[in-house]
Amino acid sequence: MIARCLPCTRWEELRATGNARASLLSWFSSVPSVSSVLNAVVFALGVAAGTTAAAQQPIRIGEISSYSAVPAFTIPYRNDWELAVEEINAADGVLRRKLEVVSRDDDGKPDDATRHASELLASHKVDLLAGTFLSNVGLAVSDIARRNKVVFVAAEPLTDALVWEQGNRYTFRLRPSTYMQAAMLAEEAAKLPARRWVTLAPNYEYGQSAVASFKELLKAKRPDVEFVGEQWPALGKLEAGATVQALSAAKPDAILNVTFGADLTKFVREGNLRGLFEDRAVVSMLSGEPEYLDPLKDETPVGWIVTGYPWEQIKLPAHEKFVQAYEKRFKDTPRLGSVVGYTTFMAIAEGLKKAGSTDSEKLIKAFRGLEVRSVFGPITFRAIDQQSTLGAFVGKLDLEGRKGVMVDWRYADGKDYMPPDAVVRKKRPAEAMR
């Protein structure tokens, strides 16, 4: 049944009296003034326009990473978060709003990252923060997120402190932590006959955290092992000759390496030259990732036990689709950074959908226990420490022609390498678990 307007109904009532002139005059007196009608229409349109404008306002994400400092990882990372955002927006965005990313380069410096994060929040009014690569930079941005009560989805920084000792309610982390990857490697290292170990790691938060976790986890499995030497070069400033000489002098049975990038290349080259790796086991974090493996070419040390990403060998349908999309768009092969960028922003989209809002408290509730489909399979952001269960591939290095590859690899599911809740409760501030 269609509702009739009141003036129309009144006109029909008056016309029924038979006096057309009187009816017409009386009808005009019953109709609201033109200005009143116009005002009502304008008001209604204004409300509708305001509602539409609010719905169309983009969701702004402030993204920060070390693009100029570590381009091998962060450029592929940026490529694929851009691809993820395009896919999300092409599917009508999130909550019927487009995602808009305001990106900044921290140059690998915590002070720059802090300045950028503050500017993104104050000037660009971003709804949440994302990204970062280096562990010390991630901790700096996490503190800004805490102080401003805004959610921060950390993509890459691996330090355990990010979700434990310095963890807070607002920070969630995607990649498997140093503890998780150290646990994967310690599992393999415990099978070796080696008793005397030395370590090599960059002297900042990530390296310190990785070595501490590996020592703790390996000793728990093999009380007979001892660590007889350690080297701590500044990030990006490895003096390869002196370092290799010092490690060799300790006469180790095995080596834990945590360097990456240019430092890794220099270490491998000098170690090969001086025979450091002959008849010695080497366990190495991240070294199987294409970002760091590809530059080694035919210098790739055969037999190293590593965490990495054998992208060309993974036959999961979701991963194959992901690889095809990356190659088509960028005319290049993906790196692990590509996976991290894509998954980070897909996780953000899922968190926003579940929250139904950009409100920080609603986002925290939504992200705790959030399930996301990654290209490696389903992952979950564990509620107790806000760490995702994304895993890593563990295998050995080998040479295929003049190219380094991973062989004998397996996917280590992150959920199997997390500490029990009781351990987390001792390490994580009570306020962060509220």
C-alpha positions as MATLAB code, in Angstrom:
seq = 'MIARCLPCTRWEELRATGNARASLLSWFSSVPSVSSVLNAVVFALGVAAGTTAAAQQPIRIGEISSYSAVPAFTIPYRNDWELAVEEINAADGVLRRKLEVVSRDDDGKPDDATRHASELLASHKVDLLAGTFLSNVGLAVSDIARRNKVVFVAAEPLTDALVWEQGNRYTFRLRPSTYMQAAMLAEEAAKLPARRWVTLAPNYEYGQSAVASFKELLKAKRPDVEFVGEQWPALGKLEAGATVQALSAAKPDAILNVTFGADLTKFVREGNLRGLFEDRAVVSMLSGEPEYLDPLKDETPVGWIVTGYPWEQIKLPAHEKFVQAYEKRFKDTPRLGSVVGYTTFMAIAEGLKKAGSTDSEKLIKAFRGLEVRSVFGPITFRAIDQQSTLGAFVGKLDLEGRKGVMVDWRYADGKDYMPPDAVVRKKRPAEAMR';
ca = [
       0.000    0.000    0.000;
       1.402    3.385   -1.038;
       1.131    6.179    1.558;
      -0.484    9.359    0.252;
       0.924   12.801    1.069;
      -1.160   14.843    3.521;
      -1.681   17.886    1.179;
      -2.960   15.560   -1.560;
      -5.418   13.923    0.814;
      -6.625   17.362    2.017;
      -7.226   18.561   -1.570;
      -9.402   15.578   -2.370;
     -11.456   16.156    0.783;
     -12.068   19.835   -0.080;
     -12.812   19.186   -3.740;
     -15.595   16.833   -2.677;
     -17.520   19.870   -1.265;
     -18.151   21.114   -4.846;
     -16.841   24.688   -4.300;
     -13.694   24.673   -6.396;
     -12.577   28.254   -5.549;
     -13.036   27.832   -1.799;
     -11.477   24.421   -1.964;
      -8.389   25.730   -3.736;
      -7.864   28.572   -1.241;
      -8.348   26.269    1.697;
      -5.904   23.753    0.223;
      -3.137   26.327   -0.166;
      -3.567   27.283    3.459;
      -3.083   23.638    4.454;
       0.160   23.191    2.510;
       3.380   23.993    4.348;
       5.218   27.030    3.015;
       7.516   26.495    0.068;
      10.470   27.581    2.158;
       9.568   25.061    4.854;
       9.363   22.315    2.301;
      12.676   23.329    0.776;
      14.318   23.520    4.199;
      13.095   20.028    5.027;
      14.329   18.673    1.718;
      17.709   20.346    2.091;
      18.038   18.999    5.642;
      17.164   15.471    4.541;
      19.610   15.633    1.647;
      22.287   16.994    3.966;
      21.862   14.122    6.398;
      21.994   11.611    3.555;
      25.054   13.282    2.046;
      26.781   13.355    5.416;
      26.081    9.679    5.975;
      27.338    8.841    2.486;
      30.463   10.959    2.948;
      31.240    9.207    6.239;
      30.830    5.829    4.579;
      33.092    6.862    1.705;
      35.831    8.368    3.884;
      38.898    6.117    3.350;
      40.427    4.081    6.143;
      43.928    5.486    6.471;
      46.867    3.267    7.369;
      50.211    4.782    8.311;
      52.940    2.481    6.993;
      56.639    2.713    7.892;
      59.595    0.593    6.747;
      63.332    0.692    6.064;
      63.094    1.105    2.280;
      66.439    2.803    1.732;
      68.315    0.801    4.402;
      67.227   -2.752    3.456;
      65.797   -2.551   -0.083;
      66.319   -6.263   -0.873;
      63.513   -7.150    1.526;
      61.427   -4.004    1.796;
      60.902   -3.245   -1.899;
      59.269   -6.657   -2.582;
      57.363   -6.117    0.679;
      56.042   -2.776   -0.583;
      55.185   -4.244   -3.983;
      52.878   -6.784   -2.447;
      51.197   -4.659    0.170;
      50.322   -2.340   -2.714;
      48.944   -5.349   -4.603;
      46.933   -6.407   -1.550;
      45.445   -2.918   -1.153;
      44.481   -2.840   -4.836;
      42.729   -6.206   -4.508;
      40.904   -5.118   -1.352;
      39.754   -1.822   -2.857;
      38.660   -3.484   -6.102;
      36.343   -5.647   -3.968;
      34.614   -2.540   -2.494;
      37.208   -1.989    0.221;
      36.542   -2.725    3.872;
      33.308   -1.705    5.587;
      32.383   -0.136    2.222;
      35.393    2.185    2.572;
      38.600    2.181    0.535;
      41.976    1.631    2.164;
      44.414    4.515    1.805;
      48.059    3.998    2.789;
      50.382    6.842    3.728;
      53.903    5.390    3.596;
      57.180    6.602    5.086;
      60.846    5.464    4.906;
      62.561    5.277    8.314;
      66.031    4.660    6.790;
      66.624    2.000    9.444;
      66.648    4.632   12.229;
      64.366    4.425   15.293;
      64.349    8.221   15.696;
      63.142    8.695   12.120;
      60.475    6.043   12.597;
      59.244    7.716   15.788;
      59.033   11.090   14.032;
      57.174    9.590   11.072;
      54.716    7.705   13.265;
      53.897   10.838   15.265;
      53.419   12.854   12.070;
      51.173   10.213   10.499;
      48.945   10.230   13.564;
      48.860   13.999   14.096;
      48.788   15.349   10.541;
      47.313   12.534    8.462;
      44.948   11.221   11.143;
      45.708    7.602   10.242;
      43.446    5.000   11.822;
      46.226    2.526   12.554;
      49.948    1.915   11.997;
      51.657   -0.928   10.132;
      55.014   -2.199    8.899;
      58.619   -1.697   10.100;
      61.552   -4.019    9.399;
      64.361   -3.702   11.959;
      63.625   -4.841   15.506;
      64.763   -1.652   17.221;
      62.622    0.382   14.829;
      59.612   -1.850   15.493;
      60.004   -1.321   19.244;
      60.137    2.455   18.748;
      56.914    2.513   16.703;
      55.252    0.130   19.148;
      55.876    2.619   21.933;
      54.277    5.400   19.877;
      51.259    3.146   19.307;
      50.989    2.506   23.048;
      51.194    6.163   23.968;
      48.637    7.181   21.356;
      46.369    4.157   21.944;
      46.333    3.176   18.278;
      46.721   -0.331   16.853;
      50.071   -1.210   15.252;
      50.379   -4.318   13.063;
      54.118   -5.057   12.954;
      55.034   -6.835    9.744;
      58.674   -7.906    9.988;
      60.559   -6.996   13.212;
      61.461  -10.299   14.863;
      62.550   -9.409   18.394;
      60.773  -11.293   21.171;
      60.574   -8.100   23.218;
      57.952   -6.719   20.817;
      55.307   -9.101   22.147;
      56.864  -10.029   25.491;
      58.934   -7.755   27.779;
      58.022   -4.546   25.926;
      54.700   -5.767   24.563;
      51.539   -3.696   24.803;
      47.827   -4.067   24.058;
      48.062   -2.158   20.778;
      50.859   -4.108   19.039;
      50.336   -7.273   16.983;
      53.115   -9.053   15.064;
      52.882  -11.124   11.865;
      56.251  -12.849   11.240;
      57.536  -15.721   13.386;
      59.674  -14.247   16.150;
      63.328  -14.877   16.903;
      62.216  -17.329   19.607;
      60.052  -19.256   17.136;
      62.735  -19.433   14.438;
      65.424  -20.216   17.025;
      63.214  -23.075   18.240;
      62.956  -24.423   14.684;
      66.736  -24.298   14.264;
      67.511  -25.632   17.764;
      65.356  -28.661   16.953;
      67.677  -29.455   14.042;
      70.870  -28.428   15.849;
      70.129  -30.825   18.709;
      70.404  -33.727   16.240;
      73.992  -32.813   15.353;
      76.971  -34.415   17.124;
      78.438  -30.934   17.686;
      79.187  -29.889   21.280;
      81.279  -26.710   20.944;
      79.358  -23.776   19.441;
      80.207  -20.208   18.474;
      77.758  -17.478   17.466;
      77.813  -14.560   15.040;
      75.048  -11.940   15.161;
      74.549   -8.212   14.522;
      74.855   -6.227   17.734;
      71.321   -4.872   18.082;
      67.985   -6.102   19.386;
      67.290   -8.777   16.757;
      70.729  -10.394   16.943;
      70.869  -10.330   20.732;
      67.382  -11.813   21.009;
      68.077  -14.556   18.456;
      71.308  -15.715   20.120;
      69.788  -15.699   23.619;
      66.798  -17.776   22.489;
      68.929  -20.269   20.545;
      71.289  -20.815   23.479;
      68.394  -21.362   25.894;
      66.504  -23.723   23.593;
      69.514  -25.784   22.481;
      70.793  -26.231   26.028;
      67.336  -27.420   27.088;
      67.556  -30.171   24.454;
      71.301  -30.821   24.750;
      72.716  -29.981   28.200;
      76.130  -31.209   27.022;
      76.706  -28.360   24.535;
      78.825  -25.318   25.372;
      79.209  -21.936   23.703;
      82.883  -21.128   23.391;
      82.853  -17.829   21.481;
      80.671  -15.068   20.083;
      81.097  -12.175   17.687;
      78.913   -9.047   17.661;
      79.613   -6.825   14.618;
      77.621   -3.628   14.171;
      74.793   -4.046   11.656;
      76.120   -3.540    8.137;
      79.718   -3.150    9.323;
      81.036   -6.694    9.515;
      84.841   -6.922    9.277;
      84.844  -10.323    7.653;
      88.533  -11.220    7.929;
      88.873  -10.499   11.631;
      85.506  -12.088   12.406;
      86.244  -15.345   10.597;
      89.667  -15.532   12.225;
      88.186  -15.059   15.701;
      85.523  -17.718   15.152;
      88.066  -20.188   13.808;
      90.388  -19.606   16.759;
      87.684  -20.849   19.144;
      87.881  -24.268   17.441;
      84.115  -24.832   17.323;
      82.248  -27.887   16.121;
      79.383  -25.738   14.883;
      78.391  -22.132   14.194;
      75.158  -20.213   14.711;
      74.928  -17.344   12.195;
      72.311  -14.606   12.492;
      73.758  -12.047   10.037;
      71.863  -11.180    6.864;
      72.147   -8.967    3.801;
      75.568   -7.582    2.909;
      77.044   -8.867    6.185;
      76.021  -12.414    5.298;
      77.562  -12.155    1.824;
      80.878  -10.934    3.264;
      80.875  -13.629    5.951;
      80.195  -16.439    3.450;
      82.842  -15.223    1.020;
      85.554  -14.906    3.677;
      84.511  -18.120    5.394;
      84.715  -20.039    2.125;
      88.117  -18.513    1.403;
      89.547  -19.436    4.814;
      87.901  -22.861    5.073;
      85.856  -21.915    8.149;
      82.920  -24.093    7.109;
      84.873  -27.237    6.298;
      83.866  -30.135    8.546;
      81.733  -27.771   10.649;
      77.973  -27.561   10.906;
      76.410  -24.137   10.380;
      72.902  -23.224   11.503;
      71.757  -19.917   10.044;
      68.632  -17.821   10.572;
      66.980  -16.269    7.459;
      69.754  -17.395    5.074;
      67.384  -19.405    2.887;
      65.277  -16.345    2.072;
      65.736  -15.276   -1.584;
      66.576  -11.734   -0.478;
      69.812  -13.002    1.074;
      70.362  -16.319   -0.716;
      70.210  -15.075   -4.319;
      73.204  -12.682   -3.993;
      75.421  -15.585   -2.870;
      75.073  -17.301   -6.284;
      77.732  -20.015   -6.675;
      79.313  -19.067   -3.331;
      76.312  -20.568   -1.525;
      77.673  -22.797    1.267;
      76.295  -26.302    0.836;
      74.794  -28.049    3.848;
      73.908  -25.068    6.048;
      70.722  -25.613    8.050;
      68.553  -22.528    7.502;
      65.141  -20.923    7.734;
      64.004  -19.535    4.397;
      61.479  -19.483    1.560;
      61.818  -21.988   -1.336;
      59.136  -20.165   -3.305;
      59.669  -22.001   -6.599;
      59.068  -25.400   -4.956;
      55.889  -24.660   -2.964;
      52.860  -26.183   -4.738;
      50.014  -24.951   -2.543;
      47.195  -23.579   -4.784;
      46.938  -20.302   -2.846;
      50.697  -19.815   -3.075;
      50.828  -20.600   -6.793;
      48.090  -18.031   -7.424;
      50.037  -15.522   -5.335;
      53.259  -16.150   -7.312;
      51.469  -15.788  -10.654;
      49.930  -12.473   -9.620;
      53.278  -11.132   -8.436;
      55.151  -12.186  -11.570;
      52.457  -10.755  -13.845;
      52.381   -7.414  -12.067;
      56.075   -6.843  -11.305;
      57.842   -8.964  -13.945;
      59.927  -10.490  -11.158;
      59.859  -13.426   -8.771;
      58.545  -12.977   -5.226;
      60.685  -12.758   -2.120;
      59.704  -13.504    1.452;
      59.138   -9.767    1.841;
      56.399  -10.109   -0.770;
      54.590  -12.672    1.378;
      54.973  -10.500    4.471;
      53.634   -7.366    2.765;
      50.656   -9.133    1.227;
      49.709  -11.039    4.370;
      50.090   -8.030    6.669;
      47.549   -5.971    4.764;
      45.167   -8.872    4.207;
      45.272   -9.413    7.979;
      44.530   -5.733    8.567;
      41.510   -5.974    6.250;
      40.223   -9.050    8.085;
      40.727   -7.360   11.452;
      38.777   -4.292   10.324;
      35.934   -6.449    8.999;
      35.703   -8.409   12.227;
      35.831   -5.232   14.329;
      33.295   -3.450   12.127;
      35.108   -0.259   13.024;
      38.459    1.543   13.187;
      38.060    2.054   16.937;
      41.219    0.836   18.674;
      39.466   -1.101   21.433;
      37.246   -2.883   18.933;
      40.281   -3.659   16.768;
      42.181   -5.129   19.720;
      39.247   -7.381   20.509;
      38.953   -8.380   16.845;
      42.668   -9.117   16.323;
      42.943  -11.296   19.433;
      42.237  -14.748   18.019;
      41.789  -13.410   14.471;
      42.013  -16.101   11.806;
      43.522  -15.186    8.432;
      44.159  -17.275    5.341;
      47.794  -16.825    4.310;
      49.423  -18.201    1.156;
      50.947  -20.908    3.385;
      47.619  -21.820    5.003;
      45.478  -20.495    7.865;
      47.122  -18.485   10.639;
      45.845  -17.037   13.908;
      46.900  -14.067   16.020;
      47.299  -15.681   19.433;
      45.347  -13.705   22.025;
      47.789  -13.980   24.944;
      50.751  -12.246   23.270;
      49.245  -11.028   19.962;
      51.778  -13.025   17.924;
      50.627  -14.696   14.718;
      51.161  -18.389   14.059;
      52.717  -17.802   10.619;
      55.537  -20.321   10.246;
      58.799  -20.632    8.321;
      60.472  -23.156    6.049;
      63.409  -25.096    7.495;
      65.862  -26.946    5.254;
      69.434  -27.087    3.947;
      71.333  -25.026    1.387;
      72.580  -26.574   -1.828;
      73.835  -25.475   -5.241;
      71.823  -25.881   -8.416;
      74.133  -24.760  -11.182;
      75.333  -21.326  -10.103;
      72.329  -20.690   -7.890;
      71.735  -21.398   -4.228;
      68.571  -23.310   -3.341;
      66.887  -24.875   -0.335;
      66.578  -28.669   -0.250;
      65.101  -31.195    2.183;
      62.822  -28.467    3.480;
      59.638  -28.591    5.504;
      57.126  -25.999    6.628;
      57.369  -25.467   10.368;
      53.953  -24.256   11.573;
      54.450  -21.345   13.925;
      51.924  -22.604   16.479;
      54.195  -25.574   17.189;
      57.132  -23.356   18.196;
      55.500  -20.914   20.586;
      56.184  -21.128   24.317;
      53.397  -22.204   26.698;
      51.050  -19.546   28.061;
      52.662  -19.811   31.497;
      56.005  -18.702   30.047;
      54.402  -15.782   28.230;
      52.644  -14.590   31.391;
      56.014  -14.326   33.149;
      57.506  -12.280   30.312;
      54.618  -10.077   29.146;
      53.375   -7.102   31.209;
      50.006   -7.719   32.850;
      48.675   -4.465   31.380;
      49.437   -5.750   27.875;
      47.149   -8.741   28.454;
      44.247   -6.694   29.796;
];
